[in-house]
Amino acid sequence: MSVEAMVQAMIDDLTAALGDAAKHDKGNSAAGTRVRKAMQACKAAAQDVRVQVQNDKSA
């Protein structure tokens, strides 16, 4: 997968989490759990992007 595609997937996932973030702001704690899960997935995806860029740089 290209770096551009990886970043776009992260953007899509974060955009999808916006609805749950709004629900969390209104007091829905279950939505907060979903937001935290999305943020953890984003963190892992960001690390994958970093590794891919580093590997591309080293090659």
MDTraj code that builds the backbone (N, CA, C; nanometers):
import mdtraj as md
import numpy as np

residues = "MET SER VAL GLU ALA MET VAL GLN ALA MET ILE ASP ASP LEU THR ALA ALA LEU GLY ASP ALA ALA LYS HIS ASP LYS GLY ASN SER ALA ALA GLY THR ARG VAL ARG LYS ALA MET GLN ALA CYS LYS ALA ALA ALA GLN ASP VAL ARG VAL GLN VAL GLN ASN ASP LYS SER ALA".split()
xyz = np.array([
    [0.0854, -0.1179, 0.0000],
    [0.0000, 0.0000, 0.0000],
    [0.0897, 0.1238, 0.0000],
    [0.0514, 0.2209, -0.0776],
    [0.1314, 0.3431, -0.0856],
    [0.1111, 0.4287, 0.0396],
    [0.2059, 0.5139, 0.0654],
    [0.1967, 0.6044, 0.1801],
    [0.0747, 0.6947, 0.1645],
    [0.0517, 0.7415, 0.0427],
    [-0.0643, 0.8277, 0.0191],
    [-0.1942, 0.7549, 0.0545],
    [-0.2053, 0.6291, 0.0157],
    [-0.3252, 0.5511, 0.0467],
    [-0.3381, 0.5283, 0.1977],
    [-0.2255, 0.5080, 0.2639],
    [-0.2280, 0.4874, 0.4093],
    [-0.2779, 0.6134, 0.4804],
    [-0.2289, 0.7283, 0.4375],
    [-0.2709, 0.8546, 0.4989],
    [-0.4185, 0.8807, 0.4690],
    [-0.4619, 0.8523, 0.3466],
    [-0.6024, 0.8726, 0.3113],
    [-0.6932, 0.7831, 0.3954],
    [-0.6510, 0.6603, 0.4207],
    [-0.7289, 0.5693, 0.5056],
    [-0.7404, 0.6257, 0.6469],
    [-0.6316, 0.6849, 0.6970],
    [-0.6366, 0.7465, 0.8298],
    [-0.7354, 0.8625, 0.8307],
    [-0.7331, 0.9448, 0.7263],
    [-0.8251, 1.0585, 0.7177],
    [-0.9689, 1.0097, 0.7150],
    [-0.9948, 0.9053, 0.6371],
    [-1.1302, 0.8501, 0.6287],
    [-1.1770, 0.7983, 0.7645],
    [-1.0891, 0.7286, 0.8365],
    [-1.1250, 0.6756, 0.9682],
    [-1.1517, 0.7879, 1.0683],
    [-1.0699, 0.8920, 1.0634],
    [-1.0903, 1.0045, 1.1546],
    [-1.2187, 1.0801, 1.1222],
    [-1.2477, 1.0938, 0.9945],
    [-1.3716, 1.1595, 0.9533],
    [-1.4919, 1.0807, 1.0036],
    [-1.4833, 0.9494, 0.9961],
    [-1.5919, 0.8646, 1.0459],
    [-1.6087, 0.8788, 1.1975],
    [-1.4997, 0.9068, 1.2682],
    [-1.5055, 0.9195, 1.4142],
    [-1.5649, 1.0532, 1.4585],
    [-1.5785, 1.1482, 1.3684],
    [-1.6322, 1.2794, 1.4050],
    [-1.7735, 1.2705, 1.4636],
    [-1.8545, 1.1836, 1.4082],
    [-1.9907, 1.1674, 1.4603],
    [-1.9902, 1.1214, 1.6044],
    [-1.9064, 1.0249, 1.6357],
    [-1.8966, 0.9772, 1.7733],
    [-1.8372, 1.0833, 1.8645],
    [-1.7464, 1.1646, 1.8119],
    [-1.6887, 1.2722, 1.8933],
    [-1.7973, 1.3724, 1.9319],
    [-1.8848, 1.4038, 1.8385],
    [-1.9947, 1.4961, 1.8684],
    [-2.0885, 1.4365, 1.9724],
    [-2.1165, 1.3073, 1.9603],
    [-2.2026, 1.2406, 2.0591],
    [-2.1368, 1.2409, 2.1965],
    [-2.0053, 1.2188, 2.1982],
    [-1.9322, 1.2206, 2.3252],
    [-1.9418, 1.3587, 2.3913],
    [-1.9299, 1.4631, 2.3103],
    [-1.9383, 1.5992, 2.3636],
    [-2.0746, 1.6270, 2.4259],
    [-2.1753, 1.5544, 2.3819],
    [-2.3098, 1.5706, 2.4380],
    [-2.3343, 1.4790, 2.5572],
    [-2.2308, 1.4028, 2.5970],
    [-2.2420, 1.3225, 2.7177],
    [-2.2572, 1.1735, 2.6971],
    [-2.2472, 1.1252, 2.5752],
    [-2.2615, 0.9825, 2.5482],
    [-2.1278, 0.9130, 2.5738],
    [-2.1194, 0.8398, 2.6840],
    [-1.9914, 0.7788, 2.7209],
    [-1.9550, 0.6624, 2.6287],
    [-2.0531, 0.5924, 2.5744],
    [-2.0227, 0.4829, 2.4810],
    [-1.9563, 0.5385, 2.3548],
    [-1.9989, 0.6552, 2.3112],
    [-1.9367, 0.7181, 2.1951],
    [-1.7924, 0.7548, 2.2268],
    [-1.7667, 0.7940, 2.3505],
    [-1.6300, 0.8245, 2.3915],
    [-1.5403, 0.7029, 2.3807],
    [-1.5934, 0.5877, 2.4139],
    [-1.5174, 0.4633, 2.4009],
    [-1.4835, 0.4368, 2.2545],
    [-1.5785, 0.4604, 2.1666],
    [-1.5539, 0.4411, 2.0239],
    [-1.4511, 0.5410, 1.9715],
    [-1.4547, 0.6631, 2.0226],
    [-1.3562, 0.7634, 1.9821],
    [-1.2166, 0.7205, 2.0270],
    [-1.2051, 0.6726, 2.1492],
    [-1.0744, 0.6274, 2.1988],
    [-1.0223, 0.5106, 2.1152],
    [-1.1113, 0.4195, 2.0764],
    [-1.0720, 0.3070, 1.9928],
    [-1.0228, 0.3567, 1.8566],
    [-1.0921, 0.4537, 1.7996],
    [-1.0518, 0.5106, 1.6708],
    [-0.9166, 0.5798, 1.6825],
    [-0.8934, 0.6494, 1.7931],
    [-0.7659, 0.7187, 1.8124],
    [-0.6513, 0.6186, 1.8271],
    [-0.6771, 0.5074, 1.8934],
    [-0.5740, 0.4044, 1.9082],
    [-0.5404, 0.3438, 1.7717],
    [-0.6426, 0.3202, 1.6898],
    [-0.6196, 0.2671, 1.5559],
    [-0.5424, 0.3676, 1.4716],
    [-0.5730, 0.4954, 1.4882],
    [-0.5026, 0.6002, 1.4149],
    [-0.3561, 0.6059, 1.4570],
    [-0.3319, 0.5905, 1.5842],
    [-0.1942, 0.5904, 1.6343],
    [-0.1150, 0.4755, 1.5721],
    [-0.1754, 0.3582, 1.5642],
    [-0.1090, 0.2422, 1.5043],
    [-0.0861, 0.2649, 1.3549],
    [-0.1849, 0.3228, 1.2884],
    [-0.1714, 0.3505, 1.1452],
    [-0.0619, 0.4537, 1.1203],
    [-0.0531, 0.5543, 1.2066],
    [0.0511, 0.6557, 1.1929],
    [0.1893, 0.5928, 1.2077],
    [0.2023, 0.4998, 1.2985],
    [0.3305, 0.4309, 1.3163],
    [0.3641, 0.3500, 1.1912],
    [0.2629, 0.2866, 1.1317],
    [0.2864, 0.2113, 1.0089],
    [0.3343, 0.3039, 0.8968],
    [0.2780, 0.4231, 0.8888],
    [0.3210, 0.5205, 0.7884],
    [0.4664, 0.5595, 0.8143],
    [0.4995, 0.5867, 0.9390],
    [0.6368, 0.6243, 0.9730],
    [0.7359, 0.5149, 0.9321],
    [0.7012, 0.3898, 0.9606],
    [0.7887, 0.2781, 0.9260],
    [0.8036, 0.2667, 0.7747],
    [0.6934, 0.2809, 0.7019],
    [0.6993, 0.2717, 0.5552],
    [0.7870, 0.3822, 0.4965],
    [0.7700, 0.5048, 0.5462],
    [0.8507, 0.6158, 0.4960],
    [0.9987, 0.5919, 0.5274],
    [1.0280, 0.5441, 0.6460],
    [1.1663, 0.5166, 0.6827],
    [1.2249, 0.4066, 0.5947],
    [1.1465, 0.3035, 0.5688],
    [1.1951, 0.1952, 0.4824],
    [1.2194, 0.2455, 0.3399],
    [1.1305, 0.3297, 0.2913],
    [1.1484, 0.3862, 0.1575],
    [1.2737, 0.4731, 0.1509],
    [1.3001, 0.5459, 0.2587],
    [1.4169, 0.6326, 0.2642],
    [1.5457, 0.5512, 0.2657],
    [1.5428, 0.4384, 0.3335],
    [1.6615, 0.3541, 0.3486],
    [1.6895, 0.2709, 0.2239],
    [1.5885, 0.2503, 0.1429],
    [1.6053, 0.1619, 0.0259],
    [1.6803, 0.2288, -0.0876],
])
top = md.Topology()
chain = top.add_chain()
for i, resn in enumerate(residues, 1):
    res = top.add_residue(resn, chain, resSeq=i)
    for name in ("N", "CA", "C"):
        top.add_atom(name, md.element.get_by_symbol(name[0]), res)
traj = md.Trajectory(xyz[None], top)
